[in-house]
Amino acid sequence: MLRWTVTFIILAIIAGIFGFGGIAAGAASIAKILFFIFIILFIVSLIRGKKSI
């Protein structure tokens, strides 16, 4: 999931450089959503991992 976030961030940067503002904003918002999902899943996995020990 983190790989997809990095991909969308790079796409947003490239689109922003070439002047495609709408595409850059869309890719940046997708990257932000994926990043927060990744963080939530990471925290959940840390919590579940500590309970089993």
PDB file of N, CA, C and O in Angstrom:
ATOM      1  N   MET A   1       0.823  -1.192   0.000  1.00  0.00           N
ATOM      2  CA  MET A   1       0.000   0.000   0.000  1.00  0.00           C
ATOM      3  C   MET A   1       0.866   1.254   0.000  1.00  0.00           C
ATOM      4  O   MET A   1       0.525   2.257  -0.627  1.00  0.00           O
ATOM      5  N   LEU A   2       1.968   1.188   0.696  1.00  0.00           N
ATOM      6  CA  LEU A   2       2.864   2.343   0.718  1.00  0.00           C
ATOM      7  C   LEU A   2       3.461   2.592  -0.664  1.00  0.00           C
ATOM      8  O   LEU A   2       3.737   3.735  -1.028  1.00  0.00           O
ATOM      9  N   ARG A   3       3.661   1.522  -1.431  1.00  0.00           N
ATOM     10  CA  ARG A   3       4.175   1.664  -2.796  1.00  0.00           C
ATOM     11  C   ARG A   3       3.193   2.436  -3.679  1.00  0.00           C
ATOM     12  O   ARG A   3       3.608   3.253  -4.500  1.00  0.00           O
ATOM     13  N   TRP A   4       1.881   2.177  -3.510  1.00  0.00           N
ATOM     14  CA  TRP A   4       0.883   2.912  -4.273  1.00  0.00           C
ATOM     15  C   TRP A   4       0.879   4.385  -3.880  1.00  0.00           C
ATOM     16  O   TRP A   4       0.711   5.256  -4.734  1.00  0.00           O
ATOM     17  N   THR A   5       1.060   4.666  -2.604  1.00  0.00           N
ATOM     18  CA  THR A   5       1.105   6.051  -2.142  1.00  0.00           C
ATOM     19  C   THR A   5       2.258   6.796  -2.789  1.00  0.00           C
ATOM     20  O   THR A   5       2.090   7.918  -3.267  1.00  0.00           O
ATOM     21  N   VAL A   6       3.427   6.175  -2.806  1.00  0.00           N
ATOM     22  CA  VAL A   6       4.595   6.807  -3.431  1.00  0.00           C
ATOM     23  C   VAL A   6       4.364   6.995  -4.924  1.00  0.00           C
ATOM     24  O   VAL A   6       4.757   8.019  -5.484  1.00  0.00           O
ATOM     25  N   THR A   7       3.731   6.021  -5.577  1.00  0.00           N
ATOM     26  CA  THR A   7       3.445   6.136  -7.008  1.00  0.00           C
ATOM     27  C   THR A   7       2.541   7.328  -7.292  1.00  0.00           C
ATOM     28  O   THR A   7       2.797   8.095  -8.220  1.00  0.00           O
ATOM     29  N   PHE A   8       1.489   7.487  -6.501  1.00  0.00           N
ATOM     30  CA  PHE A   8       0.572   8.606  -6.726  1.00  0.00           C
ATOM     31  C   PHE A   8       1.217   9.948  -6.387  1.00  0.00           C
ATOM     32  O   PHE A   8       0.906  10.957  -7.019  1.00  0.00           O
ATOM     33  N   ILE A   9       2.106   9.973  -5.405  1.00  0.00           N
ATOM     34  CA  ILE A   9       2.810  11.220  -5.100  1.00  0.00           C
ATOM     35  C   ILE A   9       3.714  11.618  -6.263  1.00  0.00           C
ATOM     36  O   ILE A   9       3.760  12.786  -6.648  1.00  0.00           O
ATOM     37  N   ILE A  10       4.429  10.646  -6.819  1.00  0.00           N
ATOM     38  CA  ILE A  10       5.294  10.934  -7.969  1.00  0.00           C
ATOM     39  C   ILE A  10       4.459  11.376  -9.162  1.00  0.00           C
ATOM     40  O   ILE A  10       4.844  12.302  -9.877  1.00  0.00           O
ATOM     41  N   LEU A  11       3.325  10.728  -9.384  1.00  0.00           N
ATOM     42  CA  LEU A  11       2.426  11.133 -10.472  1.00  0.00           C
ATOM     43  C   LEU A  11       1.926  12.559 -10.262  1.00  0.00           C
ATOM     44  O   LEU A  11       1.842  13.330 -11.218  1.00  0.00           O
ATOM     45  N   ALA A  12       1.593  12.917  -9.025  1.00  0.00           N
ATOM     46  CA  ALA A  12       1.123  14.273  -8.734  1.00  0.00           C
ATOM     47  C   ALA A  12       2.221  15.296  -8.977  1.00  0.00           C
ATOM     48  O   ALA A  12       1.953  16.377  -9.501  1.00  0.00           O
ATOM     49  N   ILE A  13       3.449  14.971  -8.607  1.00  0.00           N
ATOM     50  CA  ILE A  13       4.558  15.905  -8.821  1.00  0.00           C
ATOM     51  C   ILE A  13       4.816  16.107 -10.308  1.00  0.00           C
ATOM     52  O   ILE A  13       5.000  17.236 -10.762  1.00  0.00           O
ATOM     53  N   ILE A  14       4.829  15.024 -11.056  1.00  0.00           N
ATOM     54  CA  ILE A  14       5.073  15.126 -12.501  1.00  0.00           C
ATOM     55  C   ILE A  14       3.946  15.886 -13.184  1.00  0.00           C
ATOM     56  O   ILE A  14       4.203  16.729 -14.044  1.00  0.00           O
ATOM     57  N   ALA A  15       2.697  15.599 -12.812  1.00  0.00           N
ATOM     58  CA  ALA A  15       1.564  16.307 -13.395  1.00  0.00           C
ATOM     59  C   ALA A  15       1.599  17.787 -13.029  1.00  0.00           C
ATOM     60  O   ALA A  15       1.241  18.636 -13.844  1.00  0.00           O
ATOM     61  N   GLY A  16       2.022  18.095 -11.821  1.00  0.00           N
ATOM     62  CA  GLY A  16       2.131  19.498 -11.409  1.00  0.00           C
ATOM     63  C   GLY A  16       3.211  20.237 -12.174  1.00  0.00           C
ATOM     64  O   GLY A  16       3.044  21.409 -12.511  1.00  0.00           O
ATOM     65  N   ILE A  17       4.320  19.561 -12.450  1.00  0.00           N
ATOM     66  CA  ILE A  17       5.402  20.184 -13.209  1.00  0.00           C
ATOM     67  C   ILE A  17       4.951  20.518 -14.621  1.00  0.00           C
ATOM     68  O   ILE A  17       5.288  21.577 -15.150  1.00  0.00           O
ATOM     69  N   PHE A  18       4.183  19.610 -15.238  1.00  0.00           N
ATOM     70  CA  PHE A  18       3.737  19.834 -16.610  1.00  0.00           C
ATOM     71  C   PHE A  18       2.479  20.673 -16.707  1.00  0.00           C
ATOM     72  O   PHE A  18       1.994  20.928 -17.809  1.00  0.00           O
ATOM     73  N   GLY A  19       1.940  21.106 -15.579  1.00  0.00           N
ATOM     74  CA  GLY A  19       0.823  22.040 -15.593  1.00  0.00           C
ATOM     75  C   GLY A  19      -0.555  21.411 -15.596  1.00  0.00           C
ATOM     76  O   GLY A  19      -1.536  22.107 -15.857  1.00  0.00           O
ATOM     77  N   PHE A  20      -0.666  20.137 -15.318  1.00  0.00           N
ATOM     78  CA  PHE A  20      -1.966  19.489 -15.246  1.00  0.00           C
ATOM     79  C   PHE A  20      -2.457  19.552 -13.803  1.00  0.00           C
ATOM     80  O   PHE A  20      -2.291  18.605 -13.034  1.00  0.00           O
ATOM     81  N   GLY A  21      -3.060  20.674 -13.454  1.00  0.00           N
ATOM     82  CA  GLY A  21      -3.451  20.913 -12.068  1.00  0.00           C
ATOM     83  C   GLY A  21      -4.509  19.961 -11.555  1.00  0.00           C
ATOM     84  O   GLY A  21      -4.433  19.505 -10.415  1.00  0.00           O
ATOM     85  N   GLY A  22      -5.499  19.653 -12.385  1.00  0.00           N
ATOM     86  CA  GLY A  22      -6.573  18.756 -11.959  1.00  0.00           C
ATOM     87  C   GLY A  22      -6.072  17.350 -11.698  1.00  0.00           C
ATOM     88  O   GLY A  22      -6.445  16.721 -10.708  1.00  0.00           O
ATOM     89  N   ILE A  23      -5.227  16.860 -12.588  1.00  0.00           N
ATOM     90  CA  ILE A  23      -4.675  15.517 -12.425  1.00  0.00           C
ATOM     91  C   ILE A  23      -3.757  15.477 -11.212  1.00  0.00           C
ATOM     92  O   ILE A  23      -3.754  14.500 -10.462  1.00  0.00           O
ATOM     93  N   ALA A  24      -2.982  16.531 -11.019  1.00  0.00           N
ATOM     94  CA  ALA A  24      -2.079  16.586  -9.868  1.00  0.00           C
ATOM     95  C   ALA A  24      -2.866  16.592  -8.562  1.00  0.00           C
ATOM     96  O   ALA A  24      -2.493  15.910  -7.608  1.00  0.00           O
ATOM     97  N   ALA A  25      -3.943  17.352  -8.517  1.00  0.00           N
ATOM     98  CA  ALA A  25      -4.753  17.410  -7.302  1.00  0.00           C
ATOM     99  C   ALA A  25      -5.423  16.068  -7.028  1.00  0.00           C
ATOM    100  O   ALA A  25      -5.502  15.634  -5.878  1.00  0.00           O
ATOM    101  N   GLY A  26      -5.903  15.415  -8.073  1.00  0.00           N
ATOM    102  CA  GLY A  26      -6.532  14.104  -7.907  1.00  0.00           C
ATOM    103  C   GLY A  26      -5.542  13.064  -7.413  1.00  0.00           C
ATOM    104  O   GLY A  26      -5.842  12.294  -6.501  1.00  0.00           O
ATOM    105  N   ALA A  27      -4.369  13.043  -8.013  1.00  0.00           N
ATOM    106  CA  ALA A  27      -3.355  12.069  -7.604  1.00  0.00           C
ATOM    107  C   ALA A  27      -2.879  12.345  -6.176  1.00  0.00           C
ATOM    108  O   ALA A  27      -2.626  11.413  -5.412  1.00  0.00           O
ATOM    109  N   ALA A  28      -2.758  13.612  -5.823  1.00  0.00           N
ATOM    110  CA  ALA A  28      -2.329  13.953  -4.468  1.00  0.00           C
ATOM    111  C   ALA A  28      -3.385  13.546  -3.436  1.00  0.00           C
ATOM    112  O   ALA A  28      -3.043  13.077  -2.351  1.00  0.00           O
ATOM    113  N   SER A  29      -4.648  13.721  -3.767  1.00  0.00           N
ATOM    114  CA  SER A  29      -5.693  13.332  -2.816  1.00  0.00           C
ATOM    115  C   SER A  29      -5.758  11.812  -2.667  1.00  0.00           C
ATOM    116  O   SER A  29      -5.981  11.307  -1.566  1.00  0.00           O
ATOM    117  N   ILE A  30      -5.566  11.086  -3.758  1.00  0.00           N
ATOM    118  CA  ILE A  30      -5.532   9.624  -3.670  1.00  0.00           C
ATOM    119  C   ILE A  30      -4.342   9.176  -2.836  1.00  0.00           C
ATOM    120  O   ILE A  30      -4.462   8.265  -2.017  1.00  0.00           O
ATOM    121  N   ALA A  31      -3.198   9.810  -3.039  1.00  0.00           N
ATOM    122  CA  ALA A  31      -2.010   9.466  -2.266  1.00  0.00           C
ATOM    123  C   ALA A  31      -2.225   9.740  -0.784  1.00  0.00           C
ATOM    124  O   ALA A  31      -1.779   8.963   0.060  1.00  0.00           O
ATOM    125  N   LYS A  32      -2.903  10.837  -0.460  1.00  0.00           N
ATOM    126  CA  LYS A  32      -3.171  11.168   0.932  1.00  0.00           C
ATOM    127  C   LYS A  32      -4.090  10.134   1.576  1.00  0.00           C
ATOM    128  O   LYS A  32      -3.855   9.714   2.709  1.00  0.00           O
ATOM    129  N   ILE A  33      -5.126   9.727   0.865  1.00  0.00           N
ATOM    130  CA  ILE A  33      -6.059   8.735   1.387  1.00  0.00           C
ATOM    131  C   ILE A  33      -5.345   7.404   1.612  1.00  0.00           C
ATOM    132  O   ILE A  33      -5.511   6.776   2.657  1.00  0.00           O
ATOM    133  N   LEU A  34      -4.545   6.972   0.624  1.00  0.00           N
ATOM    134  CA  LEU A  34      -3.819   5.713   0.762  1.00  0.00           C
ATOM    135  C   LEU A  34      -2.816   5.764   1.903  1.00  0.00           C
ATOM    136  O   LEU A  34      -2.613   4.765   2.593  1.00  0.00           O
ATOM    137  N   PHE A  35      -2.190   6.910   2.108  1.00  0.00           N
ATOM    138  CA  PHE A  35      -1.232   7.051   3.195  1.00  0.00           C
ATOM    139  C   PHE A  35      -1.913   6.896   4.548  1.00  0.00           C
ATOM    140  O   PHE A  35      -1.385   6.226   5.435  1.00  0.00           O
ATOM    141  N   PHE A  36      -3.088   7.515   4.712  1.00  0.00           N
ATOM    142  CA  PHE A  36      -3.782   7.402   5.989  1.00  0.00           C
ATOM    143  C   PHE A  36      -4.293   5.980   6.222  1.00  0.00           C
ATOM    144  O   PHE A  36      -4.292   5.498   7.355  1.00  0.00           O
ATOM    145  N   ILE A  37      -4.728   5.310   5.156  1.00  0.00           N
ATOM    146  CA  ILE A  37      -5.141   3.916   5.297  1.00  0.00           C
ATOM    147  C   ILE A  37      -3.950   3.072   5.712  1.00  0.00           C
ATOM    148  O   ILE A  37      -4.080   2.194   6.565  1.00  0.00           O
ATOM    149  N   PHE A  38      -2.781   3.327   5.113  1.00  0.00           N
ATOM    150  CA  PHE A  38      -1.574   2.595   5.474  1.00  0.00           C
ATOM    151  C   PHE A  38      -1.224   2.813   6.940  1.00  0.00           C
ATOM    152  O   PHE A  38      -0.893   1.860   7.645  1.00  0.00           O
ATOM    153  N   ILE A  39      -1.293   4.053   7.403  1.00  0.00           N
ATOM    154  CA  ILE A  39      -0.969   4.357   8.798  1.00  0.00           C
ATOM    155  C   ILE A  39      -1.934   3.646   9.745  1.00  0.00           C
ATOM    156  O   ILE A  39      -1.509   3.092  10.759  1.00  0.00           O
ATOM    157  N   ILE A  40      -3.223   3.658   9.423  1.00  0.00           N
ATOM    158  CA  ILE A  40      -4.214   2.993  10.274  1.00  0.00           C
ATOM    159  C   ILE A  40      -3.950   1.495  10.329  1.00  0.00           C
ATOM    160  O   ILE A  40      -3.978   0.899  11.406  1.00  0.00           O
ATOM    161  N   LEU A  41      -3.691   0.879   9.169  1.00  0.00           N
ATOM    162  CA  LEU A  41      -3.417  -0.554   9.153  1.00  0.00           C
ATOM    163  C   LEU A  41      -2.122  -0.887   9.885  1.00  0.00           C
ATOM    164  O   LEU A  41      -2.022  -1.936  10.522  1.00  0.00           O
ATOM    165  N   PHE A  42      -1.142  -0.013   9.801  1.00  0.00           N
ATOM    166  CA  PHE A  42       0.121  -0.221  10.506  1.00  0.00           C
ATOM    167  C   PHE A  42      -0.087  -0.191  12.017  1.00  0.00           C
ATOM    168  O   PHE A  42       0.450  -1.034  12.736  1.00  0.00           O
ATOM    169  N   ILE A  43      -0.861   0.772  12.498  1.00  0.00           N
ATOM    170  CA  ILE A  43      -1.131   0.887  13.930  1.00  0.00           C
ATOM    171  C   ILE A  43      -1.935  -0.321  14.426  1.00  0.00           C
ATOM    172  O   ILE A  43      -1.674  -0.852  15.505  1.00  0.00           O
ATOM    173  N   VAL A  44      -2.917  -0.744  13.618  1.00  0.00           N
ATOM    174  CA  VAL A  44      -3.710  -1.914  13.992  1.00  0.00           C
ATOM    175  C   VAL A  44      -2.826  -3.153  14.070  1.00  0.00           C
ATOM    176  O   VAL A  44      -2.974  -3.958  14.989  1.00  0.00           O
ATOM    177  N   SER A  45      -1.915  -3.314  13.125  1.00  0.00           N
ATOM    178  CA  SER A  45      -1.035  -4.482  13.153  1.00  0.00           C
ATOM    179  C   SER A  45      -0.071  -4.425  14.338  1.00  0.00           C
ATOM    180  O   SER A  45       0.275  -5.466  14.898  1.00  0.00           O
ATOM    181  N   LEU A  46       0.365  -3.232  14.724  1.00  0.00           N
ATOM    182  CA  LEU A  46       1.205  -3.122  15.916  1.00  0.00           C
ATOM    183  C   LEU A  46       0.443  -3.518  17.170  1.00  0.00           C
ATOM    184  O   LEU A  46       0.977  -4.222  18.028  1.00  0.00           O
ATOM    185  N   ILE A  47      -0.789  -3.075  17.280  1.00  0.00           N
ATOM    186  CA  ILE A  47      -1.602  -3.389  18.449  1.00  0.00           C
ATOM    187  C   ILE A  47      -1.906  -4.880  18.511  1.00  0.00           C
ATOM    188  O   ILE A  47      -1.806  -5.494  19.574  1.00  0.00           O
ATOM    189  N   ARG A  48      -2.276  -5.460  17.377  1.00  0.00           N
ATOM    190  CA  ARG A  48      -2.589  -6.892  17.362  1.00  0.00           C
ATOM    191  C   ARG A  48      -1.343  -7.725  17.611  1.00  0.00           C
ATOM    192  O   ARG A  48      -1.429  -8.796  18.212  1.00  0.00           O
ATOM    193  N   GLY A  49      -0.193  -7.258  17.164  1.00  0.00           N
ATOM    194  CA  GLY A  49       1.045  -7.997  17.381  1.00  0.00           C
ATOM    195  C   GLY A  49       1.455  -8.018  18.832  1.00  0.00           C
ATOM    196  O   GLY A  49       1.988  -9.017  19.314  1.00  0.00           O
ATOM    197  N   LYS A  50       1.214  -6.928  19.537  1.00  0.00           N
ATOM    198  CA  LYS A  50       1.588  -6.852  20.957  1.00  0.00           C
ATOM    199  C   LYS A  50       0.672  -7.704  21.815  1.00  0.00           C
ATOM    200  O   LYS A  50       1.104  -8.186  22.862  1.00  0.00           O
ATOM    201  N   LYS A  51      -0.579  -7.909  21.413  1.00  0.00           N
ATOM    202  CA  LYS A  51      -1.504  -8.709  22.197  1.00  0.00           C
ATOM    203  C   LYS A  51      -1.126 -10.189  22.170  1.00  0.00           C
ATOM    204  O   LYS A  51      -1.396 -10.907  23.132  1.00  0.00           O
ATOM    205  N   SER A  52      -0.514 -10.649  21.100  1.00  0.00           N
ATOM    206  CA  SER A  52      -0.211 -12.074  20.987  1.00  0.00           C
ATOM    207  C   SER A  52       1.051 -12.459  21.747  1.00  0.00           C
ATOM    208  O   SER A  52       1.295 -13.648  21.954  1.00  0.00           O
ATOM    209  N   ILE A  53       1.864 -11.488  22.171  1.00  0.00           N
ATOM    210  CA  ILE A  53       3.101 -11.779  22.867  1.00  0.00           C
ATOM    211  C   ILE A  53       2.872 -11.979  24.332  1.00  0.00           C
ATOM    212  O   ILE A  53       3.819 -12.235  25.075  1.00  0.00           O
TER     213      ILE A  53
END
